[in-house]
């Protein structure tokens, strides 16, 4: 169906409905079609007006860029490629001290707000603003629905994928608001756009910050309308996307003269000069923000890193943001991300009492910072770091104590944590029970040497000094702590929905701008789908 909705109360005189469209509208497997068919375009008139203004400015800038593409190298100091590589290396966030005001950890592209000259009430699906000269632009609503529909169908919301869908699915073409283009047809703004036009739309939406603005609008709407319910906890984590670029290993010396090696995106120039080494254009990173993401000693990825925050009980992501340098340690991303979330959604801040994270944030200074500056508790999995097993001066019958504070007896059974005696500064443990509720100590062949007189199983106490790295005020062995932390893995399901169900973990563009736009598009699709 070609969706033409004029301004005012007048309805289309002729409306053609295909049998395929009726089948999709009633199919439980085609939620994407219903969302696009009943798309509330009036809610996005303001964004559409901003887009048309940004399109007009984009066309003007493109004309200026063509004239400035080549500059004379005589009047400009030329920086060598080796000098540029070192400069770019030391400008990265992971090469600076963020605690003393270095580079920002979380990527945040500032876009100056502008008042649109196009009046929102003058535009609608199929009705575009009139400009003197030039062809009519493609309809914003049709273009946006085509990108949204790609995500809702589980494809990456990228121009190449959208172009393929528009040229292979007639129902998708009609529900977006386009008309098929025959080979000999002259240009019409309602025809299915070319790949170049789709790339241009995506670029304008990215550079003008409209993808991000729409994401914030959709999340805010779901909060205000009660689609997102109040919770007292936040859960966070990071995830990686495979970069669409290569890297080189850079050798540098620190302030003490010690030599180090670090992987970095290749240096390039965005000009069209034949001799890039001699021209005066600036060297930049081919894929800024990409870095080596270390998962374990032998498992590393070259990619971009995203930080995710959401509500664990509902499994709803509230924000997904690019990390400025993917090589950044996960523990450094949480605090600035929570601050950013509270700034963008102030209604959420009074809800939150606790933030749940993995062992990357098990740091006393960070926990104190959350409590003192934000008034919320940070709960994390225990990170024993380089603590070794305790094997000396142990109670009778105990073989060792793991770095996580779990005693293991000589029969190989783990002992259950029972509580604390604060007066004596002791942790209390008792032996496990079997399926019948009986202690595993009763039939144990070591019972005579370990607990000969016990009928309820072995009970031991461990001094706080034995496990100095465990906070007795909030021991991770306690059942209450484990019950709270059992909600933390919900962030993995959020990541799966964003990265796999509504997109792809392999990027097709470079740079943090494009990566953030990719995250914004999947967040928009998720929250529109959540509301439907």
VOGU-3710 file (C-alpha; in Angstrom, 3 decimals, decimal comma):
1> xxxxxxxxxx> 0,000/0,000/0,000  1,272/3,454/-0,877  0,718/5,447/2,288  -0,166/9,022/1,350  -1,637/10,997/4,230  -2,352/14,629/3,333  -2,460/17,409/5,882  -5,819/18,035/7,512  -8,809/15,704/7,791  -9,071/14,772/4,103
11> xxxxxxxxxx> -8,536/11,059/3,428  -7,102/9,490/0,246  -9,740/9,054/-2,434  -8,260/5,752/-3,647  -6,505/3,214/-1,452  -5,163/0,014/-2,975  -4,632/-2,869/-0,563  -2,754/-5,929/-1,839  -3,670/-9,428/-0,636  -0,083/-9,887/0,571
21> xxxxxxxxxx> -0,442/-6,840/2,787  -3,641/-8,168/4,375  -1,929/-11,464/5,112  1,064/-9,731/6,718  -1,183/-7,473/8,779  -2,890/-10,468/10,363  0,194/-12,662/10,690  1,584/-13,114/14,242  5,065/-13,489/12,720  5,008/-10,076/11,016
31> xxxxxxxxxx> 5,068/-7,648/13,926  7,419/-5,462/11,883  4,688/-4,926/9,288  2,056/-3,854/11,842  4,478/-1,411/13,471  5,286/0,202/10,113  1,648/0,136/8,961  0,390/1,935/12,096  3,520/4,065/12,481  2,618/7,286/14,431
41> xxxxxxxxxx> 4,272/9,700/12,005  2,781/12,790/13,690  5,011/12,156/16,715  8,085/12,640/14,522  7,173/15,753/12,581  9,714/17,846/14,526  12,511/15,422/13,693  11,443/15,394/10,055  11,646/19,207/9,919  15,163/19,078/11,393
51> xxxxxxxxxx> 16,157/16,464/8,843  15,015/18,530/5,859  16,970/21,515/7,185  20,039/19,318/7,746  19,664/17,955/4,204  19,645/21,480/2,792  22,777/22,423/4,774  24,429/19,141/3,776  24,008/19,917/0,088  25,523/23,388/0,592
61> xxxxxxxxxx> 28,501/21,941/2,506  29,134/19,346/-0,173  29,527/22,105/-2,768  32,007/23,908/-0,502  33,983/20,724/0,163  34,509/20,105/-3,521  36,193/23,494/-3,819  38,360/22,927/-0,705  39,304/19,317/-1,370  42,767/20,217/-2,613
71> xxxxxxxxxx> 44,980/22,729/-0,819  48,465/23,949/-1,531  51,123/22,228/0,559  53,380/25,286/0,339  51,428/27,304/2,910  50,884/24,444/5,353  53,348/22,709/7,667  53,356/19,075/6,601  53,351/16,503/9,416  55,092/13,233/8,655
81> xxxxxxxxxx> 53,115/10,025/8,973  55,359/8,739/11,789  54,826/11,955/13,780  51,078/11,728/13,192  50,946/8,113/14,416  52,623/9,086/17,707  50,359/12,153/18,087  47,224/10,087/17,469  48,427/7,388/19,856  48,916/9,772/22,793
91> xxxxxxxxxx> 45,582/11,498/22,144  43,668/8,262/22,838  41,749/7,896/26,095  43,728/4,837/27,170  46,987/6,798/26,936  45,834/9,562/29,282  45,043/9,822/32,956  41,257/10,150/33,063  41,348/10,818/36,823  43,044/14,178/36,295
101> xxxxxxxxxx> 40,886/15,453/33,483  42,150/13,467/30,518  40,100/12,356/27,534  36,491/11,330/28,160  35,918/7,592/28,576  32,383/7,613/27,175  31,929/8,861/23,622  29,725/11,952/23,548  29,462/13,873/20,301  28,246/17,415/20,843
111> xxxxxxxxxx> 25,765/18,679/18,236  24,606/22,271/18,470  20,785/22,478/18,484  19,294/24,504/15,666  15,833/25,907/15,140  14,397/24,358/11,961  13,174/26,721/9,268  10,796/24,067/7,941  7,460/24,157/9,773  6,548/20,679/11,078
121> xxxxxxxxxx> 2,841/21,162/10,346  3,547/21,554/6,621  5,022/18,079/6,145  3,569/14,584/6,196  4,190/11,195/4,578  4,404/11,912/0,867  4,492/15,685/1,407  7,943/17,268/1,477  9,015/20,909/1,829  9,394/22,963/-1,332
131> xxxxxxxxxx> 12,825/24,407/-2,157  13,668/26,739/-4,992  15,692/24,731/-7,473  16,774/21,131/-7,348  14,800/17,912/-7,139  12,298/17,150/-4,421  13,930/15,276/-1,536  12,911/11,766/-0,587  10,220/11,548/2,093  11,723/11,457/5,602
141> xxxxxxxxxx> 9,015/9,193/6,984  9,457/6,600/4,226  13,246/6,658/4,625  13,054/6,341/8,407  10,536/3,490/8,257  12,786/1,579/5,861  15,699/1,729/8,345  13,409/0,918/11,273  11,863/-1,997/9,391  15,261/-3,533/8,689
151> xxxxxxxxxx> 16,027/-3,636/12,429  12,581/-4,989/13,305  13,116/-7,844/10,851  16,435/-8,682/12,524  18,758/-7,221/9,896  21,462/-4,599/10,489  19,980/-1,157/9,939  22,533/-0,154/7,323  22,009/1,344/3,839  23,174/-1,799/2,008
161> xxxxxxxxxx> 20,675/-4,008/3,849  17,832/-1,495/3,514  18,551/-1,167/-0,218  18,383/-4,957/-0,639  15,049/-5,184/1,220  13,518/-2,355/-0,801  14,477/-4,088/-4,051  13,349/-7,570/-3,030  10,203/-7,134/-0,903  7,226/-5,320/-2,525
171> xxxxxxxxxx> 5,198/-5,345/0,693  8,078/-3,671/2,504  8,242/-1,018/-0,245  4,523/-0,258/0,045  4,346/-0,138/3,848  7,328/2,232/3,982  5,575/4,621/1,591  7,642/4,190/-1,563  6,570/3,266/-5,082  8,504/0,855/-7,309
181> xxxxxxxxxx> 10,649/2,484/-9,996  10,577/1,101/-13,510  13,706/1,197/-15,636  12,538/4,030/-17,934  10,738/6,120/-15,299  11,860/9,686/-14,715  12,908/10,788/-11,212  10,125/10,986/-8,638  10,647/11,626/-4,942  8,257/8,754/-4,135
191> xxxxxxxxxx> 10,315/6,145/-5,990  12,440/3,612/-4,126  15,710/5,429/-3,308  19,090/4,441/-4,640  21,850/3,132/-2,396  23,533/6,546/-2,564  20,387/8,269/-1,257  20,088/5,777/1,610  23,735/6,333/2,534  23,183/10,083/2,415
201> xxxxxxxxxx> 20,123/9,820/4,688  22,038/7,727/7,221  24,972/10,135/7,160  22,793/13,227/7,666  20,875/11,597/10,526  24,193/10,650/12,133  26,021/13,951/11,682  23,072/16,060/12,838  22,568/13,875/15,937  19,017/12,899/14,940
211> xxxxxxxxxx> 19,501/9,160/15,515  20,570/9,939/19,069  17,753/12,445/19,548  15,158/9,904/18,417  16,619/7,284/20,758  16,308/9,629/23,748  12,771/10,514/22,674  11,642/6,876/22,439  13,123/5,906/25,825  11,670/9,024/27,512
221> xxxxxxxxxx> 8,263/8,296/26,036  8,266/4,733/27,376  9,238/6,018/30,828  6,532/8,714/30,899  3,793/6,428/29,547  4,589/3,728/32,107  5,711/1,152/29,548  8,947/1,007/31,564  8,084/0,330/35,209  9,995/1,693/38,175
231> xxxxxxxxxx> 12,831/-0,440/39,534  15,383/0,254/42,240  18,330/-1,366/40,467  20,464/-0,740/37,416  22,559/-3,409/35,755  25,455/-2,744/33,413  28,080/-4,401/31,265  30,119/-3,871/28,111  30,102/-5,745/24,839  32,211/-5,660/21,701
241> xxxxxxxxxx> 31,403/-5,344/17,999  33,900/-6,518/15,384  35,449/-3,523/13,640  35,367/-2,970/9,886  39,054/-2,091/9,771  42,575/-3,332/10,318  45,254/-2,219/12,754  48,988/-1,727/13,069  51,277/-2,201/16,048  52,839/1,059/17,227
251> xxxxxxxxxx> 56,027/1,178/19,306  56,406/4,047/21,775  58,359/4,994/24,889  56,812/6,052/28,178  58,022/8,881/30,410  60,639/6,577/31,933  62,055/5,645/28,533  60,682/2,101/28,624  59,571/0,736/25,249  55,970/-0,452/24,786
261> xxxxxxxxxx> 53,797/-1,732/21,947  50,144/-0,946/21,331  47,710/-1,792/18,533  46,101/1,142/16,771  43,947/1,873/13,757  45,934/2,900/10,693  46,611/6,583/10,009  45,036/8,042/6,880  43,927/11,276/5,220  40,392/11,923/4,025
271> xxxxxxxxxx> 41,488/14,023/1,070  41,743/13,080/-2,581  45,350/14,132/-3,015  47,582/11,769/-4,961  50,622/12,298/-2,727  49,223/12,140/0,792  52,673/12,321/2,388  53,265/15,754/0,863  49,811/17,354/1,057  48,795/19,625/3,925
281> xxxxxxxxxx> 45,680/17,761/5,068  45,638/16,366/8,603  46,335/12,746/9,399  43,498/10,976/11,227  42,748/7,456/12,422  40,998/5,338/9,806  38,713/3,915/12,520  38,746/6,140/15,584  37,544/4,383/18,721  38,552/0,886/17,601
291> xxxxxxxxxx> 40,971/-0,978/19,839  42,086/-4,363/21,108  39,524/-5,821/23,505  41,048/-8,410/25,823  38,692/-11,194/26,920  41,350/-13,468/28,410  45,056/-14,138/28,122  44,700/-15,840/24,743  41,461/-14,286/23,480  41,469/-10,786/22,020
301> xxxxxxxxxx> 39,282/-8,955/19,497  39,843/-5,916/17,309  36,637/-3,945/17,531  34,504/-1,264/19,136  33,184/-1,451/22,686  29,694/-0,459/23,839  28,536/0,147/27,424  24,976/-0,979/28,256  22,768/0,052/31,194  19,292/-1,305/31,865
311> xxxxxxxxxx> 16,662/-2,466/34,337  17,249/-6,125/35,318  13,742/-7,322/36,255  12,141/-6,091/33,027  15,204/-6,731/30,890  14,948/-3,285/29,297  18,117/-1,471/28,123  17,965/2,243/28,931  21,116/3,314/27,133  23,790/1,922/24,837
321> xxxxxxxxxx> 26,787/4,164/24,277  30,098/3,789/22,482  33,266/3,737/24,582  35,659/6,400/23,258  38,540/3,897/23,062  37,638/0,215/22,892  40,835/-0,704/24,760  39,483/1,033/27,898  39,167/-1,171/30,990  35,519/-2,023/31,692
331> xxxxxxxxxx> 35,685/-0,708/35,250  36,359/2,831/34,025  33,177/3,054/31,943  30,482/2,515/34,579  30,577/5,728/36,606  30,592/8,202/33,667  27,902/6,159/31,958  25,608/6,237/34,995  26,171/10,005/35,276  25,263/10,395/31,603
341> xxxxxxxxxx> 22,125/8,275/32,038  20,890/10,356/34,997  21,540/13,555/33,048  19,554/12,371/30,024  16,730/10,748/32,024  16,394/12,645/35,323  13,144/10,812/36,128  15,125/7,598/36,622  17,629/8,898/39,178  15,209/8,862/42,184
351> xxxxxxxxxx> 14,374/5,219/41,428  17,863/3,787/41,700  19,295/2,488/44,968  21,756/-0,070/43,608  23,920/-0,718/40,544  24,968/-4,288/39,703  28,141/-5,011/37,746  30,707/-7,734/37,270  34,082/-8,075/38,982  35,669/-5,372/36,779
361> xxxxxxxxxx> 34,186/-2,764/39,150  35,121/-4,532/42,405  37,041/-1,524/43,648  36,608/0,147/47,047  37,366/3,643/45,733  34,745/3,273/43,001  32,142/1,952/45,451  32,830/4,868/47,801  32,490/7,270/44,870  29,060/5,891/43,981
371> xxxxxxxxxx> 27,904/6,104/47,576  29,254/9,595/48,314  28,522/11,360/45,013  25,401/9,572/43,751  23,993/8,146/46,972  23,624/4,626/45,547  25,309/1,310/46,322  27,524/-0,488/43,828  27,306/-4,286/44,055  29,852/-6,313/42,130
381> xxxxxxxxxx> 31,051/-9,869/41,832  34,145/-10,547/43,901  37,439/-10,007/42,135  40,177/-11,693/44,219  42,706/-10,365/41,692  46,012/-12,103/42,413  44,987/-13,607/45,753  46,170/-17,195/46,126  44,515/-20,133/47,837  45,062/-20,337/51,597
391> xxxxxxxxxx> 46,665/-23,673/52,472  48,444/-22,983/55,808  47,221/-22,708/59,416  43,772/-24,051/58,532  41,202/-25,760/60,801  41,351/-29,521/61,149  40,085/-31,405/58,092  40,202/-28,371/55,750  42,397/-28,766/52,675  42,299/-25,179/51,360
401> xxxxxxxxxx> 40,298/-21,945/51,125  39,672/-20,550/47,659  40,310/-16,846/46,853  36,502/-16,442/46,742  36,274/-17,388/50,428  35,034/-20,977/50,090  36,639/-23,649/52,386  37,105/-27,097/50,828  37,521/-30,107/53,102  39,911/-33,014/52,600
411> xxxxxxxxxx> 37,042/-35,052/51,092  36,614/-32,415/48,368  33,320/-30,882/49,595  32,750/-27,129/49,602  31,458/-25,744/52,913  28,398/-23,473/53,021  28,635/-19,959/54,419  26,282/-19,476/57,408  26,992/-16,061/58,866  29,340/-13,816/60,866
421> xxxxxxxxxx> 30,232/-13,348/64,520  31,124/-9,702/64,558  32,176/-9,768/68,236  34,865/-12,333/67,483  35,438/-11,185/63,861  34,809/-14,653/62,478  33,141/-16,083/59,364  31,008/-19,192/60,082  30,832/-22,192/57,728  29,085/-25,570/57,907
431> xxxxxxxxxx> 29,375/-28,721/55,831  26,905/-29,336/53,001  23,863/-31,592/53,168  22,815/-34,303/50,719  19,455/-34,792/48,951  17,931/-36,245/52,134  18,993/-33,265/54,205  21,730/-35,159/56,032  25,244/-33,842/56,428  27,815/-35,205/53,987
441> xxxxxxxxxx> 30,103/-35,657/57,004  28,125/-38,601/58,462  29,132/-41,247/55,872  32,511/-39,647/55,133  35,556/-41,870/55,625  37,476/-38,891/57,086  34,906/-38,254/59,844  37,044/-39,802/62,610  39,961/-37,474/61,894  37,832/-34,427/61,037
451> xxxxxxxxxx> 34,678/-34,293/63,220  34,322/-37,519/65,258  31,660/-36,198/67,657  29,541/-34,175/65,238  25,982/-35,297/64,383  24,993/-32,242/62,322  28,166/-31,878/60,292  31,386/-29,969/60,684  31,213/-26,282/61,670  34,281/-24,052/61,415
461> xxxxxxxxxx> 35,072/-20,380/61,885  37,599/-18,319/59,959  39,113/-15,074/61,160  38,635/-11,890/59,115  42,435/-11,784/58,844  42,469/-15,005/56,820  40,265/-13,389/54,134  41,382/-9,776/54,238  40,146/-9,051/50,695  36,520/-9,872/51,628
471> xxxxxxxxxx> 34,380/-7,096/53,092  32,665/-8,485/56,229  29,934/-5,854/55,944  28,880/-7,252/52,566  30,335/-10,755/52,124  29,836/-12,204/48,629  29,270/-15,674/50,106  25,989/-14,597/51,751  22,671/-15,833/50,315  21,258/-12,290/50,178
481> xxxxxxxxxx> 24,243/-11,085/48,153  23,911/-14,034/45,755  20,175/-13,388/45,368  20,845/-9,751/44,426  23,644/-10,637/41,997  21,493/-13,324/40,343  19,760/-10,461/38,498  22,984/-9,160/36,955  23,078/-11,652/34,017  19,884/-10,047/32,660
491> xxxxxxxxxx> 22,165/-7,518/30,968  23,468/-10,347/28,781  19,954/-10,863/27,416  19,678/-7,134/26,702  22,950/-7,252/24,797  21,768/-10,284/22,824  18,565/-8,506/21,773  20,386/-5,373/20,655  23,413/-6,999/19,056  21,904/-10,151/17,544
501> xxxxxxxxxx> 18,088/-9,881/17,332  17,955/-6,289/16,040  21,338/-5,944/14,358  24,695/-7,554/13,766  27,911/-7,717/15,790  30,025/-7,105/12,672  30,160/-3,446/11,761  30,110/-2,198/8,180  31,307/1,354/8,895  34,228/2,932/10,691
511> xxxxxxxxxx> 34,545/5,470/13,470  32,759/6,187/16,725  30,181/8,410/14,989  28,936/5,505/12,879  29,186/3,026/15,752  27,090/5,238/18,026  24,525/5,655/15,234  24,379/1,852/14,936  23,641/1,554/18,674  21,050/4,341/18,499
521> xxxxxxxxxx> 19,171/2,662/15,640  18,903/-0,651/17,485  17,752/1,156/20,652  15,045/2,997/18,668  13,798/-0,292/17,212  13,835/-2,002/20,630  11,769/0,679/22,373  9,262/1,011/19,537  8,874/-2,772/19,587  8,560/-2,700/23,390
531> xx> 5,703/-0,210/23,186  3,848/-2,152/20,520
//
